[in-house]
Amino acid sequence: MRSNQVINLNCGVKLPIFGFGTFAYQIDTNAIESAVHMAIKMGYRHFDTATIYGSEGAVGKALNDEFLNYRTLGREDIFLTSKVWGSDHHDPVSALKRTLRNMGMEYLDMYLVHWPFKLKPWACYPVPKESDFEETLDLESTWKGMEKCLELGLCRCIGVEMHPMWRQKKLREYCEEHKVHVSAYSPLGGPGNAWGSTAVIESPIIKSIALKHNATPAQVALQWGLLKGSSVIVKSFNEDRLRENFGALDLKLDGEDCLEIEKLEEKKILRGEYFVNDTTSPYKTIQDLWDVVLESVLIDRGLKVLATGCQNLRKLGLVGGSELGLLNVAKESELLQKLELHKCSDCIFQGIAAFENVQILKLAGSVDGFFTSLVTDIGLTIVARGCRRLVKLELSGCEEGSFDGIKAIG
């Protein structure tokens, strides 16, 4: 049996770098249980599931059977991950307790926020409808719930996602700077899934490197992820592919190989279009969903510090940020008179309206011609009701707004 290497996380927990994914488009509990048993025999010790996968029960049963039948394997030898779905963002603690009951476990090693959006409590299915989204994102409250899970001992760690076609350099650099570990989900591009692609394993560059090392394209892609310092989560219920994937641990790529892989055209294979809409989702575009989330969270943290330390602030300019971040500033900086926002949309206009004394407001939707915001008449009307001392409004690169919205401001 090959040894699965580990990474030491900040919380002191050891994470096996090679994980076994258990998502299945059509849930077959027998197939999942059988695959988990095969994986354990091959040396897999890191198992990944999620509430929305529907596989928690089967994974838990297979693992508990192993603990019972093979005395040399105990719960402490397994790293177990699950994830909170958007419908449980209002109460991650209850969600995790339900997961533990489903799995027959006392704790998880890792509990993750699955996707950064909040759904109505009844929306427990993979593709939400427009009416399922909550109006406010409020990731800060979700994270406080995750921290509570830690405090209660329901999990040992709380917590991001990449593959060679979507390398997320900015995200990885941030995580490296703050000593946050990154796990690569669908590192092979999810071939065989309805949303997946063979673009990774069929890439001529990946195939060429595989031929050079007498390896398979899957092994090359997985070893690249490991070299980037991430752990990788791969899924297959096929015994031969399970063994092939685990063989990536023996592959050695050189610097030239890595440079060639960096040349691959980046593309989002799992785009998440069904989490984006113009009306109820906090994400109006794919750009919002993938590139603004991390930036907004970081900006909001900075704004919170700024709000408490600069109460006499008169002018503020921002690229990104959320409604919550703006509300924090408005509460403390009542004298602010000029506000300039880039990459803005209707979902933050309640935050803008909280600046009752602002006199000059500039909304710039276009950033280097790449991002166009969605500022509608509804958003401008919200501003008009709150910013009653506004004397100057500048709109640049914004869509959907009309004379009626500007007229509401007066």
Secondary structure, 3 states (H helix, E strand, C coil): CCCCCEEECCCCCEEECEEEECCCCCCCHHHHHHHHHHHHHHCCCEEECCHHHCCHHHHHHHHHHHHHHCCCCCHHHCEEEEEECHHHCCCHHHHHHHHHHHHCCCCECEEEECCCCCECCCCCCCCCCHHHECCCCCHHHHHHHHHHHHHCCCECCECCCCECCECCHHHHHHHHHCCCCCEEECCCCCCCCCCCCCCCCCCHHHHHHHHHCCCCHHHHHHHHHHHCCCEEEECCCCHHHHHHHHHHHHCCCCHHHHHHHHCCCCCCCCCCHHHCCCCCCCCCCHHHHHHHHHHHHHHHHHHHHHHHHCCCCCEEEEECCCHHHHHHHHHHCCCCCEEEEECCCHHHHHHHHCCCCCCEEEEECCECCCECEECCHHHHHHHHHHCCCCCEEEEECEECCCHHHHHHHC
